[in-house]
Amino acid sequence: MKIIIACEESQTVCIAFRNKGHEAYSCDIQECSGGHPEWHLQMDVFEAIKLKQWDMMIAFPPCTYLSKAGARWWKKEGREMLSLEAFEFVLKLWNCRINKIAIENPRGKLNNYWRHPDQIIQPYWFGDPFSKATCLWLKNLPPLFATNICSEFRTFMPSNTGGGKKRTKTFIWYS
């Protein structure tokens, strides 16, 4: 499959799909940090979408103005406009002419502005011993299934732990 990973500079998901034999590219306006610039499209994602006939897009749009974690700032002047702009970006991704789309974001404004997610997953379902609800909006993709459930896990709250080690998750869809 030809897969674009939108808003991903780390290349974690891109590399996982490459390892499974797919033609995957990360795409972000930032330079990649994953060590494979040949698999990175450093450009606007909507311009990158025009480059190929993509079979699937996985998108990690910025959650700065959408996440429930920022609720204490939701009533700050100008914040609602920034939230609406972030939401419009998500909708533009969702409405791209790509058959299979997954959009990831935490709980927050998308649930209010748009709709509830198709699935809410946890890192401890995939071998990472933390709980942190992650929402997925899926188009023509089945829900993920747990692959490595941790029997013990703890809350993942880097803002309250002095900036603990950042954890990443890799999801693979099977058709």
Backbone torsions as a table, in degrees:
resi	resn	phi	psi	omega
1	MET	NA	151.0	172.5
2	LYS	-96.1	115.5	-172.1
3	ILE	-125.0	131.2	173.5
4	ILE	-108.5	131.5	178.7
5	ILE	-106.8	99.1	-174.2
6	ALA	-78.7	139.9	176.9
7	CYS	63.2	42.6	178.6
8	GLU	-130.3	111.3	175.7
9	GLU	-99.5	-19.8	-176.6
10	SER	-73.4	-24.1	-178.7
11	GLN	67.7	13.2	-179.9
12	THR	-59.7	-49.0	-178.9
13	VAL	-73.2	-40.4	177.9
14	CYS	-56.4	-49.1	-178.5
15	ILE	-63.9	-39.5	178.5
16	ALA	-60.5	-42.4	178.0
17	PHE	-70.0	-37.6	175.9
18	ARG	-60.3	-42.0	179.7
19	ASN	-64.1	-21.8	177.2
20	LYS	-93.0	4.7	175.0
21	GLY	94.5	8.7	-179.9
22	HIS	-90.2	157.0	174.1
23	GLU	-90.7	89.7	-174.6
24	ALA	-112.1	145.2	178.1
25	TYR	-135.1	133.6	169.7
26	SER	-80.9	154.6	179.7
27	CYS	-144.5	126.2	179.0
28	ASP	-161.3	157.4	175.9
29	ILE	-76.5	-14.0	177.0
30	GLN	-90.0	156.1	173.6
31	GLU	-64.7	147.1	-178.7
32	CYS	-75.9	152.2	177.2
33	SER	-115.7	4.8	-175.5
34	GLY	-87.6	-2.1	175.5
35	GLY	88.4	5.3	-180.0
36	HIS	-130.6	72.6	179.8
37	PRO	-60.9	-22.5	178.0
38	GLU	-68.9	-16.1	178.0
39	TRP	-108.0	16.1	-175.5
40	HIS	-121.7	131.0	175.3
41	LEU	-103.9	100.3	-179.5
42	GLN	-87.6	89.4	-175.4
43	MET	-170.7	174.9	174.4
44	ASP	-61.1	132.5	-175.7
45	VAL	-61.9	-33.7	-178.5
46	PHE	-71.7	-27.5	172.1
47	GLU	-73.5	-39.2	178.7
48	ALA	-64.2	-35.9	180.0
49	ILE	-61.7	-30.8	-179.7
50	LYS	-74.3	-14.5	-173.9
51	LEU	-73.5	-30.3	-175.4
52	LYS	-141.8	167.9	169.7
53	GLN	-91.9	94.9	-175.9
54	TRP	-78.7	140.0	175.7
55	ASP	-86.5	-29.5	-176.7
56	MET	-152.9	147.3	172.4
57	MET	-129.1	132.9	169.7
58	ILE	-114.3	125.3	-174.0
59	ALA	-121.9	136.9	177.2
60	PHE	-120.1	65.1	-176.6
61	PRO	-61.8	146.5	179.9
62	PRO	-54.7	137.7	-176.7
63	CYS	-102.1	4.0	-174.8
64	THR	-47.2	-45.1	-176.3
65	TYR	-105.1	8.8	-178.3
66	LEU	-117.2	-27.3	-172.5
67	SER	-70.7	143.5	174.5
68	LYS	-63.2	-23.4	178.4
69	ALA	-60.6	-25.0	178.8
70	GLY	-97.1	17.0	-175.6
71	ALA	-56.8	-31.3	-178.6
72	ARG	-65.2	-17.8	178.6
73	TRP	-102.8	-1.6	-174.8
74	TRP	-57.5	-31.2	-177.4
75	LYS	-93.0	-0.4	178.4
76	LYS	-65.5	141.7	-177.6
77	GLU	-55.5	130.8	178.1
78	GLY	87.6	-14.0	-176.2
79	ARG	-67.0	-39.0	-178.7
80	GLU	-62.2	-39.7	178.6
81	MET	-63.4	-41.1	178.4
82	LEU	-65.8	-37.4	176.8
83	SER	-64.2	-42.3	179.5
84	LEU	-65.6	-38.3	176.7
85	GLU	-64.2	-40.6	177.8
86	ALA	-64.8	-39.9	177.8
87	PHE	-64.0	-41.6	177.9
88	GLU	-61.4	-36.9	176.6
89	PHE	-61.7	-45.1	179.3
90	VAL	-61.9	-45.6	179.8
91	LEU	-62.9	-37.1	178.6
92	LYS	-64.9	-38.8	174.9
93	LEU	-62.8	-47.8	-177.6
94	TRP	-59.4	-35.9	-175.7
95	ASN	-89.5	7.0	175.7
96	CYS	-63.1	154.4	-179.8
97	ARG	-84.4	62.0	175.7
98	ILE	-123.0	131.8	-173.0
99	ASN	-64.5	-45.2	-176.8
100	LYS	-113.7	124.1	-177.9
101	ILE	-136.6	137.1	170.5
102	ALA	-128.2	129.4	176.7
103	ILE	-118.2	129.4	-178.3
104	GLU	-110.3	136.7	174.9
105	ASN	-166.1	154.5	176.4
106	PRO	-74.3	173.2	175.4
107	ARG	-59.5	144.8	179.0
108	GLY	163.1	-138.9	-172.6
109	LYS	-65.5	-29.7	-179.5
110	LEU	-60.2	-35.6	178.5
111	ASN	-64.1	-31.6	-178.6
112	ASN	-87.4	-47.3	-176.5
113	TYR	-70.5	-33.9	-166.6
114	TRP	-118.5	-88.5	-178.8
115	ARG	-162.2	169.1	177.4
116	HIS	-71.9	152.4	-179.4
117	PRO	-68.0	160.2	175.9
118	ASP	-75.5	-26.3	-179.0
119	GLN	-155.2	145.2	171.0
120	ILE	-120.0	123.1	-176.7
121	ILE	-115.6	170.2	179.7
122	GLN	-129.9	143.4	177.0
123	PRO	-57.4	-33.6	-177.3
124	TYR	-69.4	-8.2	173.2
125	TRP	-75.7	-16.7	-172.6
126	PHE	-123.7	27.0	173.8
127	GLY	89.3	2.1	177.7
128	ASP	-102.9	119.3	-169.0
129	PRO	-77.0	49.4	179.7
130	PHE	-133.5	154.4	170.1
131	SER	-108.5	131.1	176.8
132	LYS	-164.7	99.1	-176.2
133	ALA	-55.1	127.7	179.2
134	THR	-125.4	123.8	-176.9
135	CYS	-91.7	142.9	176.2
136	LEU	-127.1	130.7	172.0
137	TRP	-107.6	120.2	-170.4
138	LEU	-116.3	133.1	174.7
139	LYS	-120.4	116.2	179.6
140	ASN	58.1	31.9	175.5
141	LEU	-132.2	143.3	176.4
142	PRO	-77.7	160.8	174.0
143	PRO	-61.5	153.9	175.9
144	LEU	-73.2	156.9	173.9
145	PHE	-120.3	147.4	-178.9
146	ALA	-62.8	137.8	-177.7
147	THR	-116.4	-18.0	-175.8
148	ASN	-161.5	75.5	-174.7
149	ILE	-73.1	126.8	175.7
150	CYS	-84.2	130.7	179.7
151	SER	-75.6	-24.0	176.7
152	GLU	-123.4	136.3	178.5
153	PHE	-154.3	164.6	178.3
154	ARG	-136.2	164.9	179.9
155	THR	-64.4	137.2	177.3
156	PHE	-99.0	105.2	-179.0
157	MET	-137.4	78.6	-176.2
158	PRO	-59.6	-27.4	-179.5
159	SER	-70.2	-19.5	-179.8
160	ASN	-106.6	3.3	-178.1
161	THR	-118.7	19.2	179.5
162	GLY	72.5	29.4	176.7
163	GLY	75.0	46.2	179.3
164	GLY	-54.0	170.8	-177.5
165	LYS	-56.2	130.4	179.2
166	LYS	-74.4	133.9	178.5
167	ARG	-107.0	147.5	175.8
168	THR	-123.8	157.5	-179.9
169	LYS	-122.6	143.6	174.3
170	THR	-119.8	126.6	-179.8
171	PHE	-114.4	137.6	176.9
172	ILE	-125.5	130.6	176.7
173	TRP	-98.3	138.1	176.0
174	TYR	-111.2	135.8	178.5
175	SER	-103.4	NA	NA
